[in-house]
Amino acid sequence: MIQAKSPEPDVAGRAVMTTLALSMLLASLGTSIANIALPTLAEAFSAPFHHVQWVVVAYLAALTVSVVIAGRLGDIHGLRRMYLVGLAVFAVASLLCGLAPSLWLLVAARALQGVGAAFLMSLSMALMRETANEARIGRAMGLLGTVSALGTALGPSLGGVLIATTGWQGIFLVQVGLAMVTSIVAFASLPPRRHRITVPSTGWPGMPGLDLAPSLLVNLLVAAVMMTTLVVGPFYLGLALGLKDAMIGLVMSIGPAIAIVSGVPSGRLVDAWGARRVLVIGLVLLATGCGLLAVLPDMIGVAGYVLAVIVLTPGYQLFQAANNTAVLTDMPQGQRGTASGFLSLSRNIGLVLGASAMSAVFAFGVGSQDFGHASASAIAGGMRLTFLLAGSLMLIAIGITLGLPNRKARPPVDPD
């Protein structure tokens, strides 16, 4: 008989959670910290913008391509071992970025950094699922969501300070230090596995079954909607509501701020109410928030936009905590790395679709690609069309979720 663990985490459990949270912070910081340096890099390397933007694109592309491979390698060779390899790759790549003598060597180093980030992102989720107390899995996933939002929000401001004080090299060298600290804590806190898990041989060797596809599709749709708010929001606030840049930045920071404070509470609700119920609640809030974004800002201006974001963002955090918990809890132990990789892959594809396809919908609604010469009413029309479509996508996601079988999680497997 397996004795139930105490619901309160011990010191070792807290150390593991801290380590994995730092890893997710590193990966998300790497995503956003370089954006603000693009003008400086263009000047430093005497390069046009369409060249220096590859500093950002290379990281994201390598991250997207590598997440499933990283998860699969974790399942085959051990999550802890491959996680530590990923940390080493990220640290070395960050050092190469800071020392790069030319733009294209910097781009190559950023691609390598993205590969390291793929290991950190996918294997941190799998390790969190494997090491967290069964009664606190949702809370653990909520913590990862919180630090991911924190890293994304912190990147531009930290990058600006570092560029002003140390030059562009500082934004990469600081990541070397953070990766080294994380590596030391990881070696001390993550317990080595005493035996290899046998990977199931059903279907593709070690690959999650097709029953994961609906959850991944919903994850993709939600990510696309959230990216839409980040891409379309500034145009609407500036061109339709006439806000200045500083005020646009302030309004756009409300969403990340709410995400930071709502991640762990979202995970607590998953632990208390169950993943399926919280998943539906999160999607309902997302659909409601999209509907409000389609109508409220046009009615009451900035206050309407803020109210809609206040509804939308907690819905996203509830969804993330519940969906990650549901997928990883239902996966057998030898497939959790791969499942984490697919979760990250579907999210990244959704972000790309949100930035491209939904932007095209916005332009269609405006009636022109030249937003600067469009009227305020045309911009408002594009906003309304875009978020009515986004709300429809969330209704589809709710339908998919309600159609999923209500499976019980597999019993925990003692890693020792």
Residue pairs with C-beta under 8 A, 6 or more apart in sequence:
2 411
2 412
2 414
4 134
5 133
5 134
5 135
6 133
7 133
7 135
7 136
9 17
9 133
9 136
12 189
12 191
13 131
13 132
13 133
15 185
15 188
15 189
16 127
16 128
16 131
16 189
16 190
17 128
17 132
17 140
17 143
18 185
18 189
19 182
19 185
19 186
19 189
19 190
20 124
20 127
20 128
20 144
21 143
21 144
21 146
21 147
22 147
22 178
22 181
22 182
22 185
23 83
23 87
23 120
23 121
23 124
23 182
23 186
24 120
24 121
24 124
24 144
24 147
24 148
24 151
25 147
25 148
25 150
25 151
25 178
26 90
26 117
26 120
26 151
26 175
26 178
26 179
26 182
27 63
27 90
27 117
27 120
27 121
27 124
27 148
27 151
28 147
28 148
28 149
28 150
28 151
28 152
28 155
29 151
29 152
29 154
29 155
29 158
29 175
29 178
30 59
30 90
30 94
30 113
30 114
30 117
30 175
31 59
31 60
31 63
31 117
31 151
31 152
31 155
32 151
32 152
32 153
32 154
32 155
32 156
32 159
33 155
33 156
33 158
33 159
33 171
33 175
34 55
34 56
34 59
34 110
34 155
34 159
34 171
34 172
35 56
35 155
35 156
35 159
36 155
36 156
36 159
36 160
36 163
37 55
37 159
37 163
37 168
37 171
38 49
38 52
38 53
38 55
38 56
40 163
40 167
40 168
41 47
41 52
41 55
41 103
41 106
41 168
42 48
42 49
42 51
42 52
44 168
45 51
45 52
45 102
45 103
45 106
47 103
51 103
52 103
54 107
54 110
55 103
55 106
55 107
55 110
56 110
58 107
58 108
58 110
58 111
58 114
59 110
59 111
59 113
59 114
59 117
60 114
60 348
61 111
61 114
62 110
62 111
62 112
62 113
62 114
62 115
62 117
62 118
63 114
63 115
63 117
63 118
63 121
63 344
63 348
64 345
64 348
64 349
64 352
65 118
66 114
66 115
66 118
66 119
67 118
67 121
67 122
67 340
67 341
67 342
67 344
67 345
67 348
68 122
68 338
68 341
68 342
68 344
68 345
69 118
69 341
70 82
70 86
70 115
70 118
70 119
70 121
70 122
70 123
70 337
70 341
71 122
71 123
71 126
71 336
71 337
71 338
71 339
71 340
71 341
71 342
71 344
72 206
72 207
72 337
72 338
72 341
73 82
73 119
73 337
74 82
74 83
74 119
74 122
74 123
74 126
74 337
74 338
74 340
75 197
75 199
75 206
75 334
75 335
75 336
75 337
75 338
76 199
76 206
78 193
78 196
79 123
79 126
79 127
79 130
79 193
79 336
79 337
80 127
80 190
80 191
80 192
80 193
82 119
82 123
82 337
83 119
83 120
83 123
83 124
83 127
83 186
83 190
84 183
84 186
84 187
84 190
85 119
86 116
86 117
86 118
86 119
86 120
86 123
87 116
87 119
87 120
87 179
87 182
87 183
87 186
88 116
88 183
89 112
89 113
89 115
89 116
89 119
90 113
90 116
90 117
90 119
90 120
90 175
90 179
91 116
91 175
91 176
91 179
91 180
91 183
92 112
92 116
93 109
93 110
93 112
93 113
93 115
93 116
94 113
94 172
94 173
94 175
94 176
94 179
95 172
95 173
95 176
96 105
96 109
96 112
97 106
97 109
97 110
97 113
97 172
97 175
98 169
98 170
98 172
98 173
98 176
99 169
100 106
100 109
113 175
118 341
118 344
121 340
121 344
122 337
122 340
122 341
122 343
122 344
123 337
123 340
124 144
124 340
125 141
125 144
125 324
125 328
125 340
125 343
125 344
126 328
126 336
126 337
126 339
126 340
127 190
128 137
128 140
128 141
128 143
128 144
129 137
129 140
129 141
129 325
129 328
129 329
129 331
129 336
129 340
130 333
130 336
130 415
131 190
131 191
131 415
132 139
132 140
134 412
135 271
136 271
137 270
137 271
137 325
137 328
137 329
138 266
138 267
138 268
138 269
138 270
138 271
138 275
138 278
138 321
138 322
138 325
139 264
139 267
139 268
139 270
139 271
140 267
141 267
141 270
141 320
141 321
141 324
141 325
141 328
142 263
142 264
142 265
142 266
142 267
142 268
142 270
142 317
142 320
142 321
143 263
143 264
143 267
144 263
144 324
145 259
145 263
145 266
145 267
145 317
145 320
145 321
145 324
146 259
146 260
146 261
146 262
146 263
146 264
146 317
147 263
149 256
149 259
149 260
149 263
149 317
150 260
152 256
153 253
153 256
153 257
153 259
153 260
158 171
158 174
159 171
162 170
162 171
162 174
163 170
163 171
166 173
191 415
193 415
194 416
197 333
197 334
198 334
199 205
199 206
199 334
199 335
200 206
200 332
200 334
200 335
202 209
203 209
206 334
206 335
206 338
207 335
207 338
208 331
208 335
208 338
208 339
208 342
212 327
212 339
212 342
214 400
214 401
214 403
214 404
215 323
215 326
215 327
215 404
216 342
216 343
216 345
216 346
217 346
217 397
217 400
218 283
218 323
218 397
218 400
218 401
219 323
219 343
219 346
219 347
219 350
220 346
220 347
220 349
220 350
220 353
221 350
221 393
221 394
221 396
221 397
222 283
222 286
222 316
222 319
222 320
222 323
222 350
222 394
222 397
223 346
223 347
223 348
223 349
223 350
223 351
223 354
224 350
224 351
224 353
224 354
224 357
224 358
224 390
224 393
225 286
225 290
225 354
225 358
225 390
225 393
225 394
226 316
226 351
226 354
227 350
227 351
227 353
227 354
227 355
227 358
228 354
228 358
228 359
228 362
228 386
228 387
228 390
229 255
229 293
229 309
229 312
230 252
230 354
231 354
231 355
231 358
231 359
231 362
232 358
232 359
232 362
232 382
232 383
232 386
232 387
233 251
233 252
233 305
234 248
234 252
235 362
235 371
235 379
236 297
236 305
236 379
236 380
236 382
236 383
237 243
237 247
237 248
237 251
237 252
237 302
237 305
238 245
238 248
239 371
239 372
239 374
239 376
239 379
240 297
240 376
240 379
240 380
240 383
241 297
241 301
241 302
241 305
241 376
242 376
243 251
243 302
251 302
251 305
251 306
254 306
254 309
254 310
254 313
255 309
255 312
255 313
258 309
258 310
258 313
258 314
258 317
259 313
259 316
259 317
262 313
262 314
262 317
262 318
263 317
263 320
263 321
266 278
266 282
266 314
266 317
266 318
266 320
266 321
266 322
267 321
267 325
269 278
269 318
269 321
270 278
270 318
270 321
270 322
270 325
275 322
275 323
275 325
275 326
275 329
276 322
276 326
276 401
276 404
276 406
278 318
278 321
278 322
279 318
279 319
279 322
279 323
279 326
279 401
280 398
280 401
280 402
281 315
281 318
282 314
282 315
282 316
282 317
282 318
282 319
282 320
282 322
283 315
283 319
283 394
283 397
283 398
283 401
284 315
284 398
285 311
285 312
285 314
285 315
285 318
286 312
286 315
286 316
286 319
286 394
286 397
287 391
287 394
287 395
287 397
287 398
288 311
288 312
288 315
289 308
289 309
289 311
289 312
289 313
289 315
290 312
290 387
290 388
290 390
290 391
290 394
291 387
291 388
291 391
292 304
292 307
292 308
292 311
292 312
293 305
293 308
293 309
293 312
293 383
293 387
293 390
294 383
294 384
294 386
294 387
294 388
294 391
295 304
295 384
296 304
296 305
296 307
296 308
297 304
297 305
297 308
297 380
297 383
298 304
298 380
298 383
298 384
323 343
324 343
327 339
327 343
328 336
328 339
328 340
328 343
329 409
329 410
330 407
330 409
330 410
331 339
332 410
332 413
333 413
333 415
358 386
358 389
358 390
361 382
361 385
361 386
361 389
362 382
362 383
362 385
362 386
363 369
363 371
363 382
364 382
364 385
365 381
365 382
365 383
365 384
365 385
365 386
366 374
366 378
366 379
366 381
366 382
367 374
367 378
367 381
367 382
368 374
368 378
371 379
374 382
